[in-house]
Amino acid sequence: ALGQVFPSPFGLAAGFDKNADGIIGLGDIGFGHVEVGTLTAHAQDGNPAPRLFRLVEDRAVINRMGFNNGGSATAAPRIERARLVRRRPIIGVNIGKSRVVEVEDATDDYLRSAALLAPLADYLVVNVSSPNTPGLRGLQELEQLGPLLAAVRGVSGSTPLLVKIAPDLDDEQVTGVSRLAVELGLDGLIATNTTISREGLATDAAVVAAAGAGGLSGAPLAARSLEVLRLVREAVPSEFCVISVGGVETADDVAERLAAGATLVQGYTAFLYRGPLWGRQINRGLAARRR
């Protein structure tokens, strides 16, 4: 995928290793690729705590972290060092808009991170779909997204470039963004980020309300994430890389996404519930299915 050999089709989604601190260790415990970030051009503290809430009954999480990270320039040397390790996971780098930058100036902000990090990344992701940065999701509108992706494409060189989209886009929007990514010469698309929906949760409504705003991830996202995957795959050529993420917990879940057209699969929330052997369990389950 993306011109590279991945040791496993299963990797760790962005949001866990926000500052590229744990790339090698995360590879050692089973993740075939590690997507670091989201990294922004300006260091930022993120939203006030508390900002992450477990919904245990739903095997889900609500977060409003707000792209807390030390900035692209701080992470760059860590990524560079990780690349020197012979046995390492594929390294994806996810970039987003700095909170201090106005939406109309977002392109220049993304370009600062892209120019610095693209040469160090095995693949680069433009994140326009987090619900926790004001105005960010508006960048998914085609008239704004097209110029942004074209500009990042212009500075990313030979590094494969992907865009990450939200599950809350309607079906027509999903198809439109997918076709735009192909037209602009991107190498792939990641579907999906967290959702702002709270439908169908088993957790008491008062508990959910008390958690407040933020993106919902985990098992409740699985059905929509699978729907979006199928929509994207229908809209793009077979060689176009589609990474599916959202509600994946078992090897059977990963196999289902691969069968539905995913090139690669990512997870995160189930890592919090399954623990550090989760990636290894997924890989062993996938290997057993191939025997």
Phi and psi in degrees as a GROMACS rama.xvg file:
@    title "Ramachandran Plot"
@    xaxis  label "Phi"
@    yaxis  label "Psi"
@TYPE xy
53.9093  30.7624  LEU-2
74.59  14.7606  GLY-3
-134.65  162.949  GLN-4
-101.366  117.24  VAL-5
-92.3815  132.034  PHE-6
-66.6438  -18.2563  PRO-7
-154.016  149.841  SER-8
-75.1114  -4.38821  PRO-9
-107.221  130.004  PHE-10
-137.845  175.01  GLY-11
-94.5393  125.822  LEU-12
-70.1896  161.462  ALA-13
-61.5799  153.149  ALA-14
113.257  -21.5834  GLY-15
-89.7503  -57.5938  PHE-16
-95.0532  75.1984  ASP-17
-66.3404  -28.9364  LYS-18
-116.267  17.2117  ASN-19
60.1424  38.8786  ALA-20
-86.6748  -26.9102  ASP-21
-123.351  24.3454  GLY-22
-54.9979  -52.2387  ILE-23
-67.9576  -44.6428  ILE-24
-61.5153  -39.5949  GLY-25
-67.2609  -34.8303  LEU-26
-65.7288  -39.002  GLY-27
-63.9489  -27.8744  ASP-28
-97.1746  14.2277  ILE-29
120.796  -6.6763  GLY-30
-82.5161  122.831  PHE-31
-70.7445  -26.0274  GLY-32
-144.031  152.741  HIS-33
-126.956  119.407  VAL-34
-98.2633  108.715  GLU-35
-85.3537  159.673  VAL-36
105.038  -167.537  GLY-37
-75.6358  132.314  THR-38
-102.552  141.136  LEU-39
-121.205  158.289  THR-40
-63.1797  -34.2192  ALA-41
-105.965  134.328  HIS-42
-60.89  143.824  ALA-43
-153.207  149.843  GLN-44
-80.2747  -18.4804  ASP-45
84.3605  -169.099  GLY-46
-78.613  158.223  ASN-47
-61.9889  145.973  PRO-48
-83.2118  154.037  ALA-49
-74.4263  146.444  PRO-50
-143.693  9.73097  ARG-51
-142.549  131.441  LEU-52
-137.19  128.28  PHE-53
-87.7455  133.494  ARG-54
-107.692  86.4285  LEU-55
-63.5548  -39.9367  VAL-56
-59.4037  -29.2438  GLU-57
-99.4265  -1.53075  ASP-58
49.951  52.1624  ARG-59
-137.409  169.915  ALA-60
-140.603  140.447  VAL-61
-108.549  128.921  ILE-62
-134.187  147.464  ASN-63
-136.182  54.0812  ARG-64
-60.3252  -42.9876  MET-65
83.0594  37.5574  GLY-66
54.501  46.0974  PHE-67
-69.7769  121.517  ASN-68
-166.749  163.193  ASN-69
-85.5968  3.02722  GLY-70
99.2773  153.697  GLY-71
-59.7745  -41.2481  SER-72
-65.6404  -32.9339  ALA-73
-73.2887  -36.132  THR-74
-76.4662  -27.4817  ALA-75
-54.1393  -47.295  ALA-76
-63.415  -31.6455  PRO-77
-67.9816  -42.1485  ARG-78
-64.0433  -41.8117  ILE-79
-61.2712  -41.4141  GLU-80
-66.5314  -40.5116  ARG-81
-62.7984  -32.9446  ALA-82
-65.3759  -22.3442  ARG-83
-77.923  -15.3722  LEU-84
-76.0972  129.163  VAL-85
-63.7199  -50.2108  ARG-86
-99.8356  96.8986  ARG-87
-136.45  158.686  ARG-88
-73.3713  162.932  PRO-89
-63.6216  136.359  ILE-90
-108.435  112.913  ILE-91
-97.0832  148.03  GLY-92
-125.584  122.161  VAL-93
-104.781  125.414  ASN-94
-118.57  147.545  ILE-95
-139.413  -179.014  GLY-96
-84.5959  135.233  LYS-97
-69.189  140.316  SER-98
-61.7785  -34.6873  ARG-99
-73.7783  -8.43655  VAL-100
-97.832  132.495  VAL-101
-68.5637  153.331  GLU-102
-58.3044  -37.5014  VAL-103
-67.603  -15.6821  GLU-104
-106.463  14.8148  ASP-105
-63.1965  -37.2958  ALA-106
-59.3832  -48.5832  THR-107
-60.6273  -35.2583  ASP-108
-66.0598  -45.9625  ASP-109
-61.9321  -38.7487  TYR-110
-64.4607  -34.742  LEU-111
-60.098  -46.3943  ARG-112
-69.9503  -41.8652  SER-113
-63.2909  -44.2818  ALA-114
-62.6931  -35.182  ALA-115
-78.0249  -40.9152  LEU-116
-98.5942  -25.3419  LEU-117
-55.71  -41.9031  ALA-118
-64.6062  -17.7146  PRO-119
-99.3465  -12.1348  LEU-120
-95.8834  146.983  ALA-121
-77.0023  -29.2712  ASP-122
-154.065  154.399  TYR-123
-120.23  138.427  LEU-124
-122.101  130.237  VAL-125
-92.8796  113.48  VAL-126
-94.6154  111.783  ASN-127
-121.531  20.8941  VAL-128
-128.428  4.16946  SER-129
-70.1838  138.04  SER-130
-84.9529  3.7542  PRO-131
-106.796  6.14102  ASN-132
-118.332  118.917  THR-133
-53.4576  129.647  PRO-134
82.5284  -9.09301  GLY-135
-63.6233  -45.6534  LEU-136
-65.8628  -20.4673  ARG-137
-64.0859  -20.4602  GLY-138
-70.1062  -10.0036  LEU-139
-77.2965  -13.7271  GLN-140
-61.8658  134.302  GLU-141
-57.0816  -38.2391  LEU-142
-68.1195  -23.2613  GLU-143
-94.5112  -36.413  GLN-144
-68.3986  -39.7591  LEU-145
-56.5808  -55.8527  GLY-146
-61.5101  -36.2072  PRO-147
-63.5225  -50.1641  LEU-148
-66.5317  -37.188  LEU-149
-62.7079  -40.2199  ALA-150
-66.4951  -44.291  ALA-151
-66.0676  -38.7279  VAL-152
-57.0072  -36.8725  ARG-153
-66.8709  -25.5216  GLY-154
-107.76  -5.66744  VAL-155
-85.0861  -6.39665  SER-156
61.67  -134.336  GLY-157
-87.0549  -0.980971  SER-158
-69.9489  127.688  THR-159
-56.7608  137.289  PRO-160
-119.813  132.161  LEU-161
-128.575  163.487  LEU-162
-124.729  142.425  VAL-163
-108.691  128.659  LYS-164
-116.554  165.126  ILE-165
-90.7782  150.854  ALA-166
-74.8361  -11.5072  PRO-167
-86.348  -4.21402  ASP-168
-63.8868  146.026  LEU-169
-77.5228  171.654  ASP-170
-59.9082  -39.1598  ASP-171
-64.9769  -40.0509  GLU-172
-66.2656  -40.3708  GLN-173
-58.5973  -47.0782  VAL-174
-63.4745  -40.8137  THR-175
-63.907  -44.7935  GLY-176
-65.614  -38.8645  VAL-177
-61.1146  -46.3243  SER-178
-67.4674  -36.2227  ARG-179
-62.1342  -43.6963  LEU-180
-59.4933  -39.2125  ALA-181
-67.7913  -45.7348  VAL-182
-59.8929  -35.5104  GLU-183
-83.2073  -2.64293  LEU-184
81.4485  21.1267  GLY-185
-68.2765  163.456  LEU-186
-98.265  -14.8646  ASP-187
-176.255  -179.489  GLY-188
-146.794  141.749  LEU-189
-110.052  124.477  ILE-190
-132.955  109.899  ALA-191
-146.945  172.257  THR-192
-80.9789  -167.769  ASN-193
-74.5587  165.74  THR-194
-112.519  152  THR-195
-91.4747  -4.36517  ILE-196
-70.662  149.871  SER-197
-125.559  21.9685  ARG-198
-75.6024  143.534  GLU-199
74.7384  19.3712  GLY-200
-84.0432  142.884  LEU-201
-82.6333  -26.2583  ALA-202
-61.0733  142.258  THR-203
-52.3273  134.923  ASP-204
-59.395  -32.5167  ALA-205
-68.0974  -35.949  ALA-206
-67.0447  -42.995  VAL-207
-62.9337  -44.3916  VAL-208
-63.2629  -38.5589  ALA-209
-65.455  -31.3452  ALA-210
-65.0864  -34.7095  ALA-211
85.8087  -156.402  GLY-212
-71.9234  160.93  ALA-213
142.898  175.527  GLY-214
-90.7921  134.126  GLY-215
-93.8667  132.068  LEU-216
-132.138  170.381  SER-217
104.364  -160.812  GLY-218
-52.6662  -38.8034  ALA-219
-63.7338  -16.1431  PRO-220
-87.6201  -11.1233  LEU-221
-58.2171  -48.45  ALA-222
-62.9306  -46.4381  ALA-223
-68.2065  -38.3598  ARG-224
-60.6002  -40.0271  SER-225
-67.5319  -39.1317  LEU-226
-60.6994  -45.6999  GLU-227
-64.6847  -40.0493  VAL-228
-54.879  -47.2086  LEU-229
-65.6029  -38.6159  ARG-230
-62.7754  -45.2016  LEU-231
-62.4186  -47.2554  VAL-232
-61.2255  -34.7201  ARG-233
-66.9775  -25.7688  GLU-234
-95.8028  -9.08327  ALA-235
-124.143  158.919  VAL-236
-66.7019  161.503  PRO-237
-62.9226  -30.5184  SER-238
-82.0128  -8.64671  GLU-239
-73.3478  130.308  PHE-240
-78.0985  124.663  CYS-241
-120.305  118.65  VAL-242
-103.272  121.812  ILE-243
-99.9922  132.679  SER-244
-148.198  139.958  VAL-245
134.921  102.792  GLY-246
79.9759  14.7261  GLY-247
-84.0878  128.844  VAL-248
-132.258  -31.773  GLU-249
-122.205  168.66  THR-250
-61.5247  -34.5974  ALA-251
-64.1833  -37.6542  ASP-252
-62.1326  -44.2479  ASP-253
-63.5991  -44.1265  VAL-254
-62.0772  -37.0899  ALA-255
-63.1462  -41.3697  GLU-256
-66.7992  -41.3095  ARG-257
-62.4506  -41.7586  LEU-258
-65.6863  -28.8739  ALA-259
-83.3183  -1.07948  ALA-260
117.05  1.61641  GLY-261
-69.7801  139.805  ALA-262
-80.7967  -42.846  THR-263
-137.32  163.01  LEU-264
-133.387  143.385  VAL-265
-125.609  157.529  GLN-266
-143.924  167.912  GLY-267
-155.034  -59.3474  TYR-268
-57.8434  -41.1582  THR-269
-64.3896  -21.3804  ALA-270
-58.6419  -36.5702  PHE-271
-70.54  -28.5213  LEU-272
-94.5257  -34.2351  TYR-273
-89.2861  -26.7921  ARG-274
91.7348  -175.885  GLY-275
-69.2915  -13.7306  PRO-276
-90.0796  3.87126  LEU-277
-59.0525  -49.5086  TRP-278
-59.3929  -42.891  GLY-279
-62.8616  -40.8759  ARG-280
-61.9809  -42.1159  GLN-281
-61.181  -48.1951  ILE-282
-61.7968  -43.0564  ASN-283
-65.1824  -38.6978  ARG-284
-64.3032  -40.0917  GLY-285
-66.5388  -42.5696  LEU-286
-62.4832  -39.5146  ALA-287
-63.7704  -32.9667  ALA-288
-69.7958  -20.7952  ARG-289
-89.7304  -9.20736  ARG-290
